[in-house]
């Protein structure tokens, strides 16, 4: 006789967030105090109704519900205020396209971002990271966020466009992206178009940045059609057939949409992750000391990381994973129900907006005890529980997971190892940690730190309670590569 007790199905709870303002709904709370607002929602249920302007929306507050949404993209498709606004910037690119068009677009771009290719980009990232910190002077202020954005813009532009962007054009793209992501967020949480037609300085700055960004990409595409093909993503797009028996080549608009999408998702979030990592390490000297000990062992003399070093940068990757948990740049995403459906026992109408927040899931104490504490040891081999791996989703989940998730992990890991192996960054005197200003992504947007010379010390023996086996971590220590996905401003 089978005495096994059948697993009981969880009973979900649903509620409504208080504090709805006429016309603006919860937009003011979400804009002014986004993290506090998100953290307040689980008290009202596993699925909580909020208002985005006059529009009803439902926030998912439990990781299992988030997976239920993300693993069913035919019922919960891309859409909602976030993607409606992103669509005006990215066109019909991989991030914003509907599920019906997704497979063709992903197949086209997938080869450039396979894990094996991501490892091959190690030398490129290390070269750019070394270059960006060479000009930093000892005991002088360094604009860290600006420097990291310059680094990641150079990296992604070289992956996409080889050397088609000179330093001036790359700087212009970097500045435009910064203005665009700031402007997009307020247009998402306060979706009242009339407010953004006014000739305010912020609206004019947003429109100018958008126009300049599109002009730069159009000029690159036009120039590349006149020269010998290159072995980069743009070269792949220019040579790709449109489909079976369809047009012989992709149109300039399609190529433009793909490049804008990959530039925006590939530069902004990696830069914010690096800036957040340096800020967190400066506030947690023991974690920083352990990172430096590993770098002194694996990369003696501060040499550049190579692909075969990646399996041994265990603590470095743990720092990256914990940064993505603690300060995930991609913090809020939306889906739209394609039909009437049920979620957490609540009937949702066709067209209903459903939101999920990696930040909220990553800061749930039931998944991550003491969630505000920065603790890279959470991700040491054998440490994370199955529940923690499932709740950890800086790149989302399902078949729309981020195309470049492993590329991003390699990029951030290599850049962090290269820079931290050479210098130490300290906060300015009187620095006080504050919640980052909200935008379409979340992170330290104007971080300035002091550069100090670091003298590599003797290698540190692994502690008895945290053995570090020298095995590959490229298959993802954390988060789980089988389910992780939404990168940056949106998943793919």
ZAVOTI-426259 format. One line per 3 residues: their letters; for each residue y, z, x of C-alpha. Coordinates in pm, 1 decimal, decimal comma. Each point is the difference from the previous one (the first is absolute). Example, Ala and Ser with C-alpha at 12.3 -4.5 7.8 and 13.67 -1.06 7.14 Angstrom:
<sites>
as> -450,0/780,0/1230,0  344,0/-66,0/137,0
</sites>
This chain:
<sites>
xxx> 0,0/0,0/0,0  344,8/-89,0/130,1  212,7/315,3/12,5
xxx> 305,5/-177,2/143,5  316,3/83,4/-187,1  182,7/-320,3/-101,6
xxx> 349,8/-33,9/140,2  257,3/84,5/-262,3  264,1/-259,4/-71,5
xxx> 347,5/123,7/86,4  234,6/65,4/-289,4  337,1/-151,4/80,1
xxx> 331,9/142,5/-113,9  311,8/-192,5/-96,6  358,9/106,6/-61,2
xxx> 367,1/-98,8/11,9  252,3/87,0/270,7  301,7/197,8/-126,1
xxx> 364,5/-81,9/70,6  38,7/-347,4/-150,0  360,5/-125,7/17,2
xxx> 125,8/-250,6/-259,1  -16,1/-360,7/130,1  -88,6/105,9/357,9
xxx> -316,0/194,4/-83,6  -133,6/168,8/313,5  176,2/-251,2/224,3
xxx> 260,2/252,7/122,3  -265,7/256,8/97,6  -214,7/-264,8/165,0
xxx> 297,1/-136,1/195,2  168,6/325,7/103,6  -303,5/224,7/58,2
xxx> -301,2/-234,2/3,6  -248,6/219,6/185,0  80,3/315,1/-195,6
xxx> -24,3/-199,2/-324,4  -340,1/-140,9/96,6  -131,8/340,9/103,9
xxx> 104,1/142,2/-337,7  -209,5/-244,9/-201,7  -359,5/127,7/47,2
xxx> 95,8/319,0/-183,1  30,0/-215,7/-313,4  -338,4/-173,7/26,8
xxx> -220,0/-242,8/190,3  187,4/-285,0/-171,6  367,4/65,6/-73,2
xxx> 236,9/-209,3/-208,6  343,4/-59,7/153,5  294,2/-228,7/-81,1
xxx> 138,6/-267,8/232,4  327,0/-73,0/-174,2  -93,4/-49,4/-366,0
xxx> -350,5/-113,6/97,5  -307,1/223,6/-40,5  -228,4/27,0/302,8
xxx> -300,3/211,5/100,5  -40,9/171,1/338,2  -353,7/51,3/132,2
xxx> -27,1/346,4/161,0  -366,1/14,5/105,1  -175,3/-210,6/269,6
xxx> -294,1/-90,3/-224,4  236,0/-137,8/-264,1  184,3/-192,3/270,9
xxx> -327,5/-158,5/108,3  -84,8/-81,2/-360,8  325,8/-195,9/-23,9
xxx> -20,0/-167,5/339,7  -364,2/-101,1/-27,1  67,8/-187,5/-326,2
xxx> 273,4/-252,6/91,1  -81,1/-221,1/-297,3  100,4/280,1/-239,3
xxx> 269,9/154,6/220,9  166,9/-297,9/165,3  299,9/-18,8/228,7
xxx> 319,1/48,5/-197,3  251,9/255,3/-118,2  355,4/67,7/118,3
xxx> -95,8/12,3/369,6  -174,2/-336,2/8,8  245,7/-162,3/-239,6
xxx> 275,0/77,5/252,4  -213,5/-87,5/301,3  -83,7/-333,3/-159,4
xxx> 365,4/-97,9/13,8  -9,8/60,5/374,7  -351,8/-110,8/94,8
xxx> -59,5/-269,8/-259,1  -366,9/-50,8/-82,9  -131,5/145,8/326,5
xxx> -316,7/195,6/65,2  151,2/337,0/-96,9  161,2/-104,1/-328,1
xxx> -234,1/-271,4/-132,1  -215,9/64,1/-303,2  -373,9/54,3/34,9
xxx> -83,1/-356,1/-107,2  178,7/-142,6/305,6  -98,7/268,5/246,6
xxx> -328,4/-132,8/138,4  139,3/-332,0/122,2  298,2/164,2/168,9
xxx> -208,4/269,3/166,3  -258,1/-245,1/132,0  278,4/-199,9/158,9
xxx> 145,9/295,4/192,0  -309,1/215,6/59,7  -114,6/-159,0/331,5
xxx> 316,6/106,0/184,9  -49,5/365,9/-96,5  -371,1/54,5/55,7
xxx> -75,3/325,4/186,9  -115,4/-197,0/306,1  335,5/-177,7/11,2
xxx> 189,5/324,5/-44,2  -157,7/135,7/317,6  102,0/-318,2/180,5
xxx> 365,1/75,6/-81,6  -17,1/315,2/215,0  163,8/-164,2/302,3
xxx> 280,3/-147,3/-213,0  81,7/338,4/-157,0  -20,0/184,2/332,1
xxx> 232,2/-253,6/162,8  261,5/34,1/-274,8  -31,0/380,5/-8,2
xxx> 45,0/24,1/375,8  302,1/-229,2/-19,9  169,6/198,4/-276,6
xxx> -7,5/329,6/191,0  83,9/-138,3/345,4  373,0/13,8/-67,2
xxx> 0,6/360,8/-121,6  181,0/231,5/239,5  -118,5/352,7/73,9
xxx> 169,9/274,5/-202,6  185,8/-259,7/-208,0  -8,9/-56,1/-374,9
xxx> -236,0/-268,7/-125,2  31,8/-160,7/-346,8  -372,4/33,7/-67,9
xxx> -23,2/-164,2/-342,0  210,0/-294,1/114,4  -210,0/-36,5/315,4
xxx> -329,7/17,2/-190,7  124,6/-256,7/-251,4  98,1/-231,2/286,4
xxx> -347,8/49,0/147,2  -195,3/-70,0/-319,0  224,6/-292,3/-96,4
xxx> -67,0/-158,9/339,4  -374,5/62,0/-32,7  -40,3/-141,7/-351,2
xxx> 232,2/-292,4/70,7  -208,3/-93,6/306,5  -321,6/25,2/-203,0
xxx> 146,4/-212,9/-279,1  235,2/-232,6/185,8  -78,6/18,9/374,8
xxx> 340,6/-26,1/171,3  184,8/-174,7/-284,7  232,8/298,9/-40,2
xxx> 222,3/71,3/299,3  141,6/348,4/55,4  308,3/-73,0/-211,0
xxx> -200,7/-131,9/-295,0  -248,7/287,8/25,1  287,1/250,9/-6,8
xxx> 145,6/-175,7/-303,7  -334,5/17,5/-179,5  -30,2/369,8/87,6
xxx> 345,8/81,0/-140,3  -57,8/-206,9/-312,9  -331,8/170,8/-71,0
xxx> 167,7/341,3/24,4  265,8/-95,4/-257,2  -254,0/-163,1/-230,2
xxx> -243,9/292,9/-18,3  286,1/240,9/-74,5  125,6/-220,0/-281,1
xxx> -339,9/-63,4/-152,0  -81,6/363,3/-71,6  296,0/77,1/-223,1
xxx> -69,2/-327,4/-184,9  -352,6/123,1/-63,8  64,2/351,6/-131,1
xxx> 311,3/-100,7/-197,4  -105,7/-339,4/-138,9  329,8/-77,9/-176,4
xxx> 99,5/-342,2/134,2  361,5/20,6/-113,0  67,9/275,5/254,7
xxx> -93,6/-230,3/287,2  221,6/-287,1/-108,4  310,0/206,8/73,2
xxx> 185,1/-94,0/323,2  -57,2/335,9/168,5  -30,2/21,4/381,4
xxx> -369,6/90,7/-28,7  -72,9/-293,6/-231,4  188,3/-242,6/224,4
xxx> -180,2/131,6/309,0  -337,4/-44,5/-170,2  73,8/-357,3/-110,2
xxx> 132,1/-97,5/345,1  -307,8/143,0/172,4  -231,1/-179,3/-240,2
xxx> 177,0/-333,5/54,2  -3,7/36,7/379,5  -368,4/93,1/4,6
xxx> -98,7/-303,0/-207,8  218,9/-228,8/214,8  -162,6/116,5/324,8
xxx> -351,2/-61,9/-135,1  92,6/-342,2/-140,1  147,1/-102,9/335,6
xxx> -316,2/105,4/185,3  -224,8/-196,0/-238,4  218,6/-310,9/29,8
xxx> 3,6/21,9/379,8  -376,5/50,0/26,1  -73,9/-307,1/-210,9
xxx> 169,7/-203,6/273,9  -188,4/140,3/301,8  -355,0/20,5/134,3
xxx> -213,7/239,7/-210,4  -39,9/356,8/131,9  -298,9/230,0/-23,8
xxx> 163,2/262,8/-220,3  16,2/87,7/-368,9  275,2/-251,8/-71,5
xxx> -207,8/-267,9/171,7  -294,3/90,5/-223,1  217,7/-20,1/-311,8
xxx> 148,9/-335,6/97,2  -344,8/-150,6/63,0  -177,7/151,4/-301,0
xxx> -102,8/-220,4/-294,0  124,1/117,1/-336,7  -340,9/13,7/-161,3
xxx> -305,2/-200,5/-93,0  117,8/-354,1/-72,2  355,2/118,8/-59,2
xxx> 315,2/-53,0/202,2  -60,0/-83,9/368,9  215,0/283,0/132,8
xxx> 179,9/316,3/-100,0  354,9/-37,3/-118,8  290,9/147,6/192,3
xxx> 56,2/247,4/-284,8  -357,5/128,8/15,9  22,2/40,2/377,0
xxx> 340,0/166,9/-35,7  -141,1/252,0/-250,7  -290,5/89,5/229,0
xxx> 224,3/49,7/303,6  253,5/214,6/-186,4  -284,7/214,5/-134,9
xxx> -164,3/52,0/338,0  328,8/65,6/179,3  107,1/262,0/-249,5
xxx> -336,9/174,9/-18,2  -71,0/-36,5/370,8  324,6/130,6/148,6
xxx> 144,8/269,0/-223,5  -296,6/227,8/-56,5  -139,5/-1,1/353,2
xxx> 346,4/82,8/135,4  41,7/292,5/-239,3  -348,9/126,9/84,7
xxx> 80,9/0,4/372,2  334,5/171,5/-53,4  -167,8/262,0/-220,0
xxx> -273,1/56,2/260,6  251,0/71,3/279,1  197,0/232,3/-226,4
xxx> -311,6/191,3/-106,8  -130,7/28,3/356,2  333,3/141,5/117,3
xxx> -30,7/271,1/-267,4  -365,5/76,2/82,3  -27,2/52,6/377,4
xxx> -370,7/88,4/-1,1  -90,8/-330,1/-167,8  228,2/-177,5/246,2
xxx> -161,9/177,8/296,7  -347,8/-107,1/-110,0  117,4/-357,8/-48,6
xxx> 153,6/-7,1/349,3  -320,2/144,4/151,6  -201,9/-283,4/-151,9
xxx> 246,9/-264,1/116,2  -2,1/138,3/354,6  -380,0/-28,6/1,8
xxx> -44,9/-336,9/-169,8  315,3/-169,9/134,0  57,1/157,6/344,7
xxx> 340,3/-63,3/152,7  136,7/-111,1/-336,0  -168,0/-340,9/18,5
xxx> -4,4/-228,9/-302,1  -285,4/40,0/-248,8  -263,8/-275,4/-1,4
xxx> -237,2/-91,1/-283,2  -284,7/188,5/166,4  215,2/315,8/3,6
xxx> 24,8/11,8/-379,9  -336,5/177,7/-55,3  115,6/279,7/230,3
xxx> 342,5/62,1/-155,2  -156,5/239,3/-249,5  279,7/256,4/-25,4
xxx> 262,8/-272,8/4,1  -157,0/-158,2/-304,3  -27,9/343,3/-163,0
xxx> 377,6/41,6/45,7  51,3/-338,6/-166,7  -232,0/87,0/-291,0
xxx> 166,3/337,3/-56,0  344,0/-160,8/13,7  -110,7/-246,5/-268,0
xxx> -126,7/290,5/-209,4  301,7/223,4/51,2  271,9/-267,3/-5,4
xxx> -148,8/-317,7/-144,9  271,2/-272,8/-14,4  -170,0/-165,3/-296,2
xxx> 50,5/282,2/-245,6  31,2/-142,7/-353,0  -164,2/-302,6/-165,0
xxx> -37,6/-145,2/-347,7  -256,4/-191,8/-202,7  14,1/-152,4/-348,0
xxx> -277,2/13,0/-258,5  -101,4/-355,7/-92,3  -155,2/117,7/-326,4
xxx> -20,4/309,5/-213,1  -218,0/245,1/186,8  -86,2/366,1/45,1
xxx> 87,3/212,9/302,6  -65,9/374,8/22,7  -78,1/-1,1/-370,8
xxx> 341,6/-144,4/-85,7  31,3/-338,9/-171,0  242,2/-220,4/189,7
xxx> 147,5/-311,8/-160,1  -13,7/-341,7/161,9  295,7/-26,1/236,9
xxx> 3,8/375,1/76,7  133,6/88,8/346,8  -230,6/225,5/203,1
xxx> 119,2/159,2/324,4  -181,4/167,0/284,6  142,9/170,2/307,4
xxx> -179,4/33,5/335,3  253,0/272,0/83,6  -98,8/201,5/-306,4
xxx> -373,7/-42,8/64,3  38,8/82,7/370,7  190,4/320,1/-78,4
xxx> -239,0/132,3/-263,0  -122,9/338,6/130,4  -334,0/-44,6/-175,9
xxx> -70,5/-292,6/232,5  195,6/110,8/307,5  45,7/377,2/43,1
xxx> 347,3/93,6/121,4  114,4/-360,4/-55,8  347,9/39,5/150,9
xxx> -152,2/99,1/335,2  -28,1/-279,0/257,4  -354,0/37,3/136,9
xxx> -151,8/-302,9/179,2  -324,2/196,9/46,1  -74,3/-67,9/-369,0
xxx> -118,4/-345,2/111,7  -216,5/86,7/301,1  -349,4/-154,6/-22,7
xxx> -208,4/184,0/-257,2  292,5/199,7/-141,9  117,7/-190,5/-311,5
xxx> -197,9/59,5/-317,2  -100,6/-285,0/-229,6  264,4/119,9/-245,9
xxx> 271,5/-8,8/265,4  -95,3/-349,9/107,3  15,1/-110,1/-361,8
xxx> 336,0/167,6/-62,3  145,0/-150,1/319,8  134,2/-341,2/-96,4
xxx> 309,4/-102,6/198,8  -117,9/-360,8/-40,4  -126,6/29,5/-361,0
xxx> -350,9/-97,9/-115,0  -196,7/-277,7/-161,9  16,5/-373,0/61,0
xxx> 381,4/12,9/24,2  -11,7/234,6/298,5  242,4/-80,2/277,9
xxx> -91,1/-314,1/189,1  129,7/150,6/324,8  -123,8/358,4/-25,3
xxx> -202,7/-6,7/322,2  271,5/-201,6/175,6  250,6/269,4/-98,2
xxx> -226,7/278,0/128,0  -43,1/-177,9/334,0  371,3/-79,8/25,1
xxx> 116,6/356,5/-67,9  -270,1/152,1/220,5  74,0/-226,7/296,9
xxx> 377,5/33,8/-33,1  -24,0/379,2/-24,6  -232,6/19,3/300,7
xxx> 220,3/-230,7/209,0  325,0/184,0/-68,9  -135,3/356,9/-4,1
xxx> -182,1/-68,7/325,4  336,1/-58,4/169,5  260,3/216,0/-170,8
xxx> 44,0/303,3/-221,6  240,2/-12,9/-293,8  181,7/316,9/-108,7
xxx> 213,6/66,5/-306,3  374,3/42,0/45,1  127,8/358,8/25,6
xxx> 39,4/148,2/-347,2  -239,4/-248,3/-158,8  -131,4/104,9/-342,3
xxx> -286,4/-182,3/-167,8  107,6/-143,2/-335,4  -177,1/-202,4/-264,2
xxx> 52,9/-370,1/79,1  238,2/-204,7/-209,8  -181,6/-201,4/-265,4
xxx> -41,3/-374,7/25,5  -273,7/-248,5/-79,4  -173,9/167,3/294,2
xxx> 28,4/359,0/118,3  79,1/121,7/349,0  264,6/104,5/255,3
xxx> 248,9/-288,3/-19,7  256,8/117,7/254,0  -194,3/224,5/236,1
xxx> 168,7/67,5/335,9  -179,3/197,2/272,9  43,8/92,6/366,4
xxx> -211,8/-179,5/257,8  -157,2/218,8/267,3  -210,7/-111,1/294,6
xxx> -359,8/114,0/-31,6  -205,7/89,4/306,1  -368,5/-60,2/-75,5
xxx> -203,1/314,1/59,2  -367,4/51,4/84,2  -251,9/-107,5/-265,0
xxx> -76,1/260,2/-264,7  -364,4/83,5/-67,0  -98,0/-41,0/-366,4
xxx> 2,1/330,8/-185,7  -333,2/153,3/-96,1  72,4/-17,7/-371,0
xxx> 118,8/-360,1/-0,7  -227,4/-221,4/212,0  128,7/-353,7/46,0
xxx> -293,0/-240,3/30,1  99,4/-318,8/179,6  -98,6/-248,5/-266,4
xxx> 178,7/-272,9/-185,7  267,5/97,3/-248,0  101,2/-357,5/-73,6
xxx> -211,7/11,8/-313,0  244,2/261,5/-131,9  -33,8/372,7/45,6
xxx> 243,0/47,8/-287,7  73,4/-134,2/-246,0  -328,1/-163,2/-107,8
xxx> 20,9/-374,5/57,5  -228,8/-66,9/-295,0  261,1/115,4/-246,3
xxx> 339,6/15,5/169,1  268,6/-250,8/-82,0  370,9/-7,8/-127,2
xxx> 211,6/-51,5/308,5  371,1/36,9/11,6  190,1/-110,6/-305,4
xxx> -305,3/-107,9/-187,6  -367,9/-73,7/22,6  -133,9/-351,6/29,1
</sites>
